[in-house]
Amino acid sequence: MPVYMAAGQTANPVLSRRPLCYPPRVDNDRQQVKEKYGLVRSLGLLQATALNMTNMVGVGPFITIPLIIAAMNGPQCMLGWVLGSVLALCDGLVWAELAAALPGAGGTYLYLREAFKKTPLGLLLPFLFIWQFIFSAPLEIASGYIGFAYYISYFWQSIAPWQTRLIAFAVGAVVIGLLYRRITAIGRLTVVLWAGMLLTVAWIVLSGLANFRPQLAFDFPKDAFSFSTGFAMGLGGAMLIAMYDFLGYYDICFVAGEVRRPERTIPRAILYSVLAVGLMYSLMNLCIMAVVPWRQAMESKFIVAEFMTALYGPWAGSLVTILILWAAFASVFALLLGCSRIPYAAALDGYFFKPFARLHPTGQFPHVSLLVVGGLAMLASLFDLESVLKALMTTRIIVQFLGQILAVHFLRTRHPEIDRPFKMWLYPLPSLVALLGWSYIFLTSGWQFILFGLLTLLAGTLLFRGQATQPPNSPAHRPLA
């Protein structure tokens, strides 16, 4: 899951985020770039890949493995991981071409703004990106709160559903309380989190391989691969969950202005991180099903703890649960910190509502943005995990992922003056695969989540148009001019 940071939020250059800006694409004089924009192209391939993997590996896989098994009702759920990896690679090439052509901080916000700046969509799409982010970011944070509450129940077996929701809600309040102050650095915490997660995953995979039982791992139900409407819907659901766990493979694009030779570094970082994390997740899923029967696994709220208990006893289950609880809390802490800075940066840039640009009078942090994003995350934590994940993905797909695919086409056809040092391989095939893949996930997510995504988009459009009709000097005038 990606963690977005703003200027000065971390002392670690690999994990830094700065206000959305657009530095020049080519400048060999690092000192000049630093003096004018505060950016230095210092990130290499190793750092870029580490950044992506840091934000991809979080609490997600530990809480979604039961969901992905249940989505396809058996070990054939591994197909969701495979197709999810293909989609992530193809979509990663979309990100890579855009980042190489527009290697400035801001990611999607920058690409939509620059690709459509000479069209009526030039103001609307950047606004809609931040608008949907106000909804999707809290949903992503809430998934961590829910995961935390799920694993608490490992120690409190008699917990009622309402108590689980109350714990998730309370965790959200604690995180807001901790962040409601001047924060100067969490880079070290994030790096330690990444290392801890890699060690935890390695422990799971190695333990599973040492105790691998093929009769469990490949216990396919009857007609497991028979094509039907149910199979198609289940595969779409499995891919949606896989892509939720993959979120972050593009994170280096948000700091592309600080990457050395972005036309080479960014595509490779995306490729390496997707392949490494895809292999890691697939092995972990397969190893768990090789120890815990999949029919039991898909009903579990703390599958990793049950997996470790089955192999080593209760002490291992308790230890891995503590590690996951720590990781879940640390990840949502970092995630809310970063996500609260995105609307703030956009408001400063004139592309979102002005109140979000306000800083706390003494703490000098974006308190309005923090309270809005954090409060919505607390409310979202009251829903079940599967609904939160589907709502999260359907709100992001249209503007961010499909919008960027269209942005690549616009840059190639409408802006030939913009240099494209990296061109996706076999264009337009990867774009088409990404377009079909994201559309398939969106259309198989369920009518209520499709409706939620469309209504979010419609509400944002109407709000934008309504403000655009106000007189220029009106207090309600759109703050995008």
N, C-alpha and C positions, 0 to 999 in steps of 0.2 A: 504494500500500500504506500502510495507516495506521500512524502512529507514536504510541504512547501514552506520555505523560510523567507523572511524579508531581510532588508539591509541591517547588518550589525547583529543579527540574531545568533550567530555562532562564530567562534574564533577559528573554527576549522575551515580552511578554504574549500575542502571537498564538499562541505555541507552548507555552504553559505547561500543565502538568497538576497537579492537586492531589489529595490523598487523597479518596476517595469520600465524599461528604457530600451533604446535602440542604438547601440554603438555602431561605428563603421565596421563593415565586414572585413576589410583588409587594412591592417596597420602594423607594420613591423616594429615600430618604436613603442615598446611596452611602457616606458615611462610617460610618453605623451598620452597614451590611452588612459593610464592610471590617473594622470593629472586632470584630464578632461572629463572622464566618465566614472572614475573610481573603480575601473575594472582592469584586470591583468589576465591575459590568456596564459594561465599557468597549469591548467588541469590536463594531464595526459591520459592515455588509454587505461592504465591501471586504476587511477583515481576515478575516472568516469564510470568504469564498470563497477567499481566498489560502491559508488553513489547509487547507481541503479539498483544493485542487488540489496543494498541497505534498505531501500524503500519498498522493495518487492517482498522481502522476507519479514514478516511481522507475525501477528497472532492469527492471521487469516487461515492458513492451512490447518491449524490445530482445531479450528471450529467448523470448517466447511467440508472436511472429508466425509462425515456422515451425510451431509446434504448432497454431495456429488454422487455418492453411492445410491442414495434413495432416488435421485433424479432419473437414473436409468435402471434401477432395481437389479443391481448385480455388478460383477466385475467388468462388464462391458463399459462401465463408466470411464475406464482408462481411455476410451475413444475420445471422451470430452477433453482430456488432457492433451492428447495428440493434436486434435483439431484446434484447441485453444492455442497451442504452441505455434501452429501454422498461421493462425490469424494474428497472433502477436508479432510474428516475424514480418508478415506482409504489412501490417499496420505500422510496425517499426520503421519500415522503409519509407512510408509516408512522412513520419516524423523526421527521419534522417534527411530527406530532401529539403523539407521546409527549414530545418535547423541549419543546414549547410548554406542555404540561400539567404536566410535571415538569422544569422548567429548572434542574436541579442537576447538578453534576459526577458522572460515573460512567457515563452512557450506559445500555447494556443492563442492567448490574448494578442500577442504580437503578430502571429501568422494571419489570423482573421482580419486584424486591423489593416495590415499591409496588403494582403491579397485582394481585399474588396474595397480599398480606400477610395477608388474612383467610381464606386457604384452606390446605389441606395443602401446596400448592406454594410457599408463601411463603418457606420456608427452602430447599427442595430446588432450585428453579430458579436462584436466585443462586449456590448451591454448584455446580450443574452447569455454569453459564456459566464460572466460574473453572476448574472441572475440565477442560472441553473446551479452554479457553484454554491450559492447561498443555501440551496436545498441538498445537493449531492454531498457536499463536504460534511454537514452534520450527520447524514446517513452513514457515511464512511466512518466517522468518529464513533457513532452509536454502535456500529457493529463490534468495535473493540470493547465498549462498555458491556454489551450483551455477552460477548465471549468471556469477559472477566467474571460476570455473574454466573455463567454456566459452570465455570471451573471452580468457583466458590462452593457450588453445590456438591462437589466431590467430597468436601469435608463436612458438609451439612446435608446429609442424604434426605432428611425429612422436610426440606425447604419447599414451601408452596410456590406456585407460579407467580402470585402477586408479590411474594417476598423477593423472588429473583428479579422482577422488574424494579422493585424498590431499591435493590442493591445497585443495579445498573444506573438508575436515576441518581442515586447518592454518589456514585463514583464520578458522574458527570459534574455534580456540584463541587466535589473536592478538587477536581482538576481545574475548574474555573477559579476556585479560591486560590489555588497555588499559582495560577498564571496571572491573577489580578494584582500584578506588581511589576516592577522593572525586571526584565529578564535579559541577561547579556550573553549567555552561552549554554547550549545543550549539545554541542557537537560531540563531546566526549561520551556523554550518555548514549547518544545514538550509535556511535561506533561500538561501544560495549554491548549494546543491545544486539547489533548485527552479529558480533562475534558469538554472543550467547545463543542466538537463534541457530547459527550454523553448527555450533557444538551440539545443541539439542537435536537438530535434524540428523546430524551424523550419528549420534547415539541411537536414535530411532532406526535409521536405515541399517546400520551395522548389526544391531540387535535383531532386526527382522530378517536380514540375510542369513545370519547364523542359525536362525530357528525357522527357516522358510519351509512352509508346507504347501506344495503345489496343489494338493487336492482342495485346499481352502481358497487359495489365491485364484484358481481357475474353475471355481464351482459355478459355472454359468447356468442360469435357469433355462427352462425349455423355451425355445424360440427367442433366445436372447438377441439375435441379430436379424430377426424377421422385421422387414420394414412395414411400418404402420403409422397411423397418426400419433399414437402413443409413443412410438419409438422416436419420431421426429420431434415431438414436444419435449421428451425426456432428454434427447441429445442437445436441444437448444438450452434446456435448463442446466445441463452439465457444463456446456460451454460458457454460459453466463457465470457460473460459479468459478470456473477455471480462470476466466478473464478478470474476475474480481481479485483472485489471488495473484494474478500477473500484474495488476496495476502498479506502475512504477518503472516499467521497462523503458519509458521515455523520459525519465526524470532529469537526465543530463541535459535535455533540450531546454529546460527552464533556466539553466546557467550556461547556455551555449556561448554567451559573450565572454566567458572565462576559460574556454577550452582551446588548447593548442591544436591547430590544423583541424578544425571542426569537420571539414569535408571528409576526413579519414577517421578521426577519432570517434565521432558520434555514431556512424553506422556500425562500426566494429563493437563499440560498447553495447549498443542495443542487441546486436546479434549474439554476443557472448553471454550477456546477462539473461536473455530469453532462453538460450539453450541450456545454460547452467541451472537456472531456477526451474525450468520445465522438467529437466531430468531429475532434479532433487525432489520436486513435488511428486512426480510420477512414481519414483522409487519408494517414497514414504507411504503413499497411498497403497501401492502394491504390497509392501512389506506388512502393513497393518492388516490388510485382508488375508495375508498368509498366516497370521497368528490368531486374529479375532474373526470368526465367521462373519461374512458381510451382512447377513440378516440381523445379526446382533449389533454390528458396528453402525449400521445406518440409523439405529434407534438411540445411539449413545449421545449424550451431551458433552462428555469428556473422554472421547475415544482414545486419545494418547495416553491418558492416565490408566485406562483399562488395559491398553496394550502393554504398558510397562508392568502393571500389576500381574498380568498373566505370565509374563516372562520371569520376573525377579521377585515378585511379592509386593505387599503393600508399601514398603519403604520406597520402592522405585516409583510407584504411582504417586505417592505424596511428594517426592522430590521433583518429579517432572511437572506436577501441578503447580508447585511453588514457582518454578522457573517460568511457566507459562503465565501465571498471574503477574509476576514481576514484569515480564515482557509486555503483556497486554497493557498494564498501567503506564509503563514507560512510553510505549508506542502512541497511546492516545494523548498523553501529555505533549509529546513532540508534534503530533498531528494537529491538535487544536492550536498549539502555538503558531505553527506555520500557516494553517488554513485561515486563521483570523487575520493574517497579514495580507492576503490576496485581495479581498474587497477594499481594504485600507489603501493598498497601492493603486488599485484601479480608480478609487475615488480621488486620490491625489492627482492622478493623470487625467481626471476629467471624464472618465468613462463609467462612473457609477455614482450613486447618491452621495452628496457632500457630507452628510452626518457620519458616514463610515470613515472619513478622513480625520475625524477628531481624535486627538490624543488626550490621555488622562492628564489633568493639570499638574500633578506632581510626579506621577510614575513615568510619564512620557511613553505610554504604550497605547495602542488603538483599542480603547476600552469599549467603544460602541460595537465595533466589529467582533471583538471577543465575546461580548455578552450575547449578541444576536446569534452567532454561529454556535457558541457553547450552549445557549438556551435551547435552540432548535435540536441540537444533538441530544440533550437530556430528554426532550419530548419524544424524539425518534427511538430512544432506547426502551420505550414502553411497548414497542411492537416486537413481533417475533423476528428472529434472525433472517429467515428466508425472505420475508416481505421487505425487510430493510435492504437486503442485497439486491433484490429485483428492482425496487424503487430507485436505488442508487444508480444502477447501470442504465435504466431506461431514461433517467433524466440527463445522463451524460452523453449518451450515444448520438443523439440528433445533432446537437450544436458542436460538441467537441470532436468526436471521432468522424462522423459523416461530414461535418463542416470542413475539417482539415483535408479530407479526400478531395472535396470540391475546390479547396484552396490550392492544392497542387495543380489541378487542371487550370485554374484561373491564372496562376503564376506562369505556367507554360504558354498559355494562349494570349493572355491580356497584358502581361508584363515581360516581354522578351528582353527588355533592357536590364532586368535583374539577373545577375550572374548566378548560375546554378552549378557550383563546383562538384556536387554529388548528384547524380541522377539515378533514381531507383532502377534496379535491374529489371529488364523485361517489361518496361512500362508499355501499356497500362495494366498488365496482368496483376501485379501486387495490389494496385489500387482497386481493381475489380474484385479480387478475392476479399480484401478488407471491407469493401462496400457490401458484398453479399454476406460476409460473415457477421458483421455488425447488424445488418438488416435482419438476418435470420434470428440472431439472439433477441433483438427487439421484438420481432413479431411472434416469437414463441414464449415470451415472458409471461403471458396471461393478459387478458383484456383489461383488467383493472390497473395493471402496471403500465400498459401501453397508454391507457387513458390518462394516468397520472403524468407520464412524460409529455404527452401532447398538451394537456391542460397547463402544465408548468410553462411550456414554450409559448402557448397562446396568451397566458396571463402576462408574461414578460413582454411580449410583443405589444399587447394592448397598453400596458403601462408605459412603454417607451413611446408609442404613438401619441398617447394622451398627453404626456409631458411635452412632446415636440410641438403640440398645437398651442401651448401657452405663449403669451407675449414674451419677447426676449428679456424684458426687465421684471417679469413676474417672479416672485419667490419660488413658485412651483416650476419654473422653467427647467427644462432638462439640463442636468449638470454635466453634459457631455461636450459642450461647445468649447 
